Amino acid sequence: METKNEPVVISVKHLHKSFKLPTERAWGLKQAIFNRLKGIKGYKEQKVLNGISFDIYKNEFVGIVGRNGSGKSTLLKTLAKIYFPEKGKLEINGTLIPFIELGVGFNMDLTGRENVYLNGALLGFSNKEMDAMYDEIVDFAELRPFMDQKLKNFSSGMQVRLAFSIAIRAKGDILLLDEVLAVGDAEFQKKCNDYFATIKGHQTVILVTHDMGNVKKYCSRAILIENGKIALDDEPQKVAEAYEKLWS
């Protein structure tokens, strides 16, 4: 790949992340003490990220790909600081906007309008900043007639559109997307596709996906993760071919 001339906005060095999975349950204090004395942990440790290192440069559109369980979503949540690594170093230079799970940052008993401001506050934006973004968010989501209704009355598709619109219109430096590129009906999908074509090369985007078509279409670089390690960090076409070979 070409030498990067842009500044580094995300630096990941030797990142490790694991989870404790229970193997047997201790019924009562006596059993828990017995297990401890016998050295029985009651859980096993599953390594998910195993020493991952990479840099992401300003305005790169990077695809993160891999089979289910490879560690890619855990990596994204670690970048979003939902998870914290046991080892390694993570540096983020700039405002990071995650679109990872529907419902995160939403309150179903508040209106759509109130949820826009709530979500913005969770992302670190002031009311004044959200005032400036509000019309763009609502117009992109195409939900203006519904914004004074409670979110619990929105369909799941409407909720996705609102969350997605907040993420892409919140004027962050870095956008994290998990398994989503275009949401909603065909017309809204086209709007999303047009948007990503517009920001390619002008905003830093990290996309976790299984869709190699989107990797090749939008990404300037891609990273293949296998068993918690980077198997390949290269041009999108090469990484897409390597990913497809995993299934052959």
DABELTA-V926521 format. One record per residue. N is the residue number from 0. RES is the residue in three letters. PSI is psi in degrees with one decimal (* if undefined). OMEGA is omega in radians with two decimals (999 if undefined). Layout:
{{N:RES:PSI:OMEGA} {N:RES:PSI:OMEGA}}
This chain:
{{0:MET:163.4:-3.12} {1:GLU:152.7:3.04} {2:THR:136.0:-3.09} {3:LYS:133.2:3.10} {4:ASN:-11.1:-3.13} {5:GLU:158.7:3.10} {6:PRO:154.0:3.08} {7:VAL:128.8:3.10} {8:VAL:-24.8:3.04} {9:ILE:127.0:3.10} {10:SER:120.8:-3.14} {11:VAL:123.4:-3.09} {12:LYS:113.9:3.00} {13:HIS:51.3:-3.07} {14:LEU:131.0:3.09} {15:HIS:135.4:3.06} {16:LYS:133.0:3.11} {17:SER:163.4:3.11} {18:PHE:148.3:3.08} {19:LYS:120.6:-3.13} {20:LEU:121.4:-3.12} {21:PRO:137.9:3.12} {22:THR:-33.1:3.06} {23:GLU:152.9:-3.05} {24:ARG:134.8:3.08} {25:ALA:116.0:-3.13} {26:TRP:99.0:3.09} {27:GLY:166.1:-3.09} {28:LEU:-40.4:-3.12} {29:LYS:-46.1:-3.14} {30:GLN:-38.1:3.13} {31:ALA:-41.7:3.11} {32:ILE:-42.0:3.13} {33:PHE:-45.6:3.13} {34:ASN:-41.0:-3.12} {35:ARG:-43.5:3.13} {36:LEU:-32.6:-3.14} {37:LYS:-3.9:-3.12} {38:GLY:18.7:3.12} {39:ILE:114.4:-3.05} {40:LYS:-32.6:-3.08} {41:GLY:5.6:3.08} {42:TYR:161.1:3.00} {43:LYS:150.8:-3.10} {44:GLU:125.6:3.10} {45:GLN:114.7:3.08} {46:LYS:125.9:-3.12} {47:VAL:-45.5:3.03} {48:LEU:129.9:-2.98} {49:ASN:71.0:3.06} {50:GLY:40.2:-3.10} {51:ILE:136.4:3.10} {52:SER:134.0:3.02} {53:PHE:162.7:3.01} {54:ASP:144.1:3.02} {55:ILE:132.3:-3.02} {56:TYR:157.1:-3.13} {57:LYS:132.9:3.07} {58:ASN:11.1:2.99} {59:GLU:148.4:3.01} {60:PHE:100.2:-2.96} {61:VAL:127.5:3.05} {62:GLY:133.2:3.03} {63:ILE:117.3:-3.06} {64:VAL:162.2:3.13} {65:GLY:162.5:3.12} {66:ARG:163.6:3.06} {67:ASN:132.9:3.14} {68:GLY:3.1:-3.11} {69:SER:-22.0:3.13} {70:GLY:1.8:-3.03} {71:LYS:-42.1:3.13} {72:SER:-35.1:3.06} {73:THR:-39.8:3.08} {74:LEU:-44.9:-3.12} {75:LEU:-41.2:3.14} {76:LYS:-27.4:3.05} {77:THR:-40.8:3.07} {78:LEU:-35.9:3.14} {79:ALA:-2.1:3.14} {80:LYS:30.1:2.92} {81:ILE:-39.9:3.00} {82:TYR:154.5:3.09} {83:PHE:133.3:-3.08} {84:PRO:154.2:3.04} {85:GLU:-34.0:-3.13} {86:LYS:160.5:3.06} {87:GLY:178.3:-3.06} {88:LYS:135.4:3.12} {89:LEU:123.5:3.10} {90:GLU:130.6:3.12} {91:ILE:122.8:-3.12} {92:ASN:97.1:-3.13} {93:GLY:171.9:3.12} {94:THR:126.9:-3.08} {95:LEU:127.9:-3.13} {96:ILE:113.1:-3.14} {97:PRO:140.9:2.91} {98:PHE:89.2:-2.94} {99:ILE:-50.1:-3.12} {100:GLU:133.7:3.08} {101:LEU:134.8:3.09} {102:GLY:-22.0:3.12} {103:VAL:121.9:-3.13} {104:GLY:3.4:3.13} {105:PHE:148.8:3.02} {106:ASN:115.6:-3.01} {107:MET:-21.0:-3.12} {108:ASP:-2.0:3.06} {109:LEU:161.7:3.13} {110:THR:167.5:3.06} {111:GLY:-43.6:3.12} {112:ARG:-47.6:-3.13} {113:GLU:-34.7:3.14} {114:ASN:-31.2:3.06} {115:VAL:-45.6:-3.11} {116:TYR:-35.9:3.08} {117:LEU:-46.8:3.14} {118:ASN:-40.6:3.10} {119:GLY:-41.2:3.12} {120:ALA:-39.8:3.12} {121:LEU:-27.8:3.10} {122:LEU:-4.0:3.07} {123:GLY:13.3:-3.13} {124:PHE:146.6:3.10} {125:SER:166.4:3.08} {126:ASN:-38.8:-3.14} {127:LYS:-41.3:3.12} {128:GLU:-39.4:3.13} {129:MET:-32.0:3.04} {130:ASP:-41.7:-3.10} {131:ALA:-27.4:-3.10} {132:MET:-18.7:-2.90} {133:TYR:-50.9:-3.08} {134:ASP:-40.5:3.11} {135:GLU:-42.9:-3.14} {136:ILE:-49.2:-3.08} {137:VAL:-41.6:-3.14} {138:ASP:-38.3:3.11} {139:PHE:-39.8:3.13} {140:ALA:-17.2:-3.12} {141:GLU:46.0:-3.06} {142:LEU:17.6:-3.02} {143:ARG:-41.1:-3.11} {144:PRO:-12.6:-3.02} {145:PHE:-0.9:-2.92} {146:MET:-16.9:3.10} {147:ASP:6.6:3.01} {148:GLN:153.8:3.07} {149:LYS:146.0:-3.07} {150:LEU:-28.2:3.14} {151:LYS:-15.5:3.08} {152:ASN:-5.6:3.08} {153:PHE:145.5:2.97} {154:SER:164.5:3.12} {155:SER:-35.1:3.11} {156:GLY:-40.1:3.11} {157:MET:-39.0:3.10} {158:GLN:-42.6:3.11} {159:VAL:-44.5:-3.13} {160:ARG:-40.8:3.13} {161:LEU:-46.6:-3.14} {162:ALA:-42.2:-3.14} {163:PHE:-41.8:-3.13} {164:SER:-38.2:3.08} {165:ILE:-45.4:-3.09} {166:ALA:-45.0:-3.03} {167:ILE:-17.1:-3.12} {168:ARG:4.0:-3.06} {169:ALA:7.5:3.00} {170:LYS:37.5:3.07} {171:GLY:164.7:3.12} {172:ASP:-32.8:-3.06} {173:ILE:130.9:-3.14} {174:LEU:124.8:3.09} {175:LEU:128.0:-3.12} {176:LEU:129.0:3.13} {177:ASP:113.0:3.00} {178:GLU:15.2:-3.09} {179:VAL:132.5:3.00} {180:LEU:-45.7:3.09} {181:ALA:132.3:-3.10} {182:VAL:157.8:3.08} {183:GLY:-162.1:-3.09} {184:ASP:-179.7:-3.03} {185:ALA:-39.4:-3.13} {186:GLU:-41.9:3.14} {187:PHE:-36.3:3.07} {188:GLN:-41.4:3.11} {189:LYS:-39.4:3.11} {190:LYS:-42.0:3.12} {191:CYS:-43.5:3.11} {192:ASN:-43.3:3.11} {193:ASP:-38.6:-3.14} {194:TYR:-46.0:-3.11} {195:PHE:-32.6:3.04} {196:ALA:-34.2:-3.13} {197:THR:-41.0:-3.04} {198:ILE:-11.3:3.14} {199:LYS:123.8:-3.12} {200:GLY:-3.1:-3.12} {201:HIS:-7.3:3.09} {202:GLN:149.1:3.09} {203:THR:123.7:-3.13} {204:VAL:135.8:3.02} {205:ILE:121.9:-3.06} {206:LEU:120.3:2.98} {207:VAL:125.4:-3.06} {208:THR:158.9:2.98} {209:HIS:-3.0:-3.05} {210:ASP:102.1:-3.11} {211:MET:-22.6:3.06} {212:GLY:-43.6:3.10} {213:ASN:-35.4:3.09} {214:VAL:-48.5:-3.11} {215:LYS:-31.4:-3.08} {216:LYS:-42.0:-2.99} {217:TYR:-33.1:-2.94} {218:CYS:143.5:3.03} {219:SER:-11.2:-3.10} {220:ARG:152.9:3.12} {221:ALA:151.4:-3.13} {222:ILE:125.0:3.10} {223:LEU:124.6:3.12} {224:ILE:134.2:3.10} {225:GLU:124.4:-3.14} {226:ASN:40.6:3.06} {227:GLY:9.9:3.13} {228:LYS:159.6:3.07} {229:ILE:116.0:3.11} {230:ALA:-31.3:-3.13} {231:LEU:135.6:3.08} {232:ASP:103.9:-2.96} {233:ASP:-165.8:3.10} {234:GLU:147.6:-3.08} {235:PRO:-41.2:-3.12} {236:GLN:-43.9:-3.12} {237:LYS:-40.8:-3.14} {238:VAL:-39.4:3.10} {239:ALA:-41.3:3.11} {240:GLU:-40.7:3.10} {241:ALA:-39.7:3.11} {242:TYR:-44.2:-3.12} {243:GLU:-28.4:3.12} {244:LYS:-21.6:3.11} {245:LEU:-24.1:-3.08} {246:TRP:-2.7:-3.09} {247:SER:*:999}}
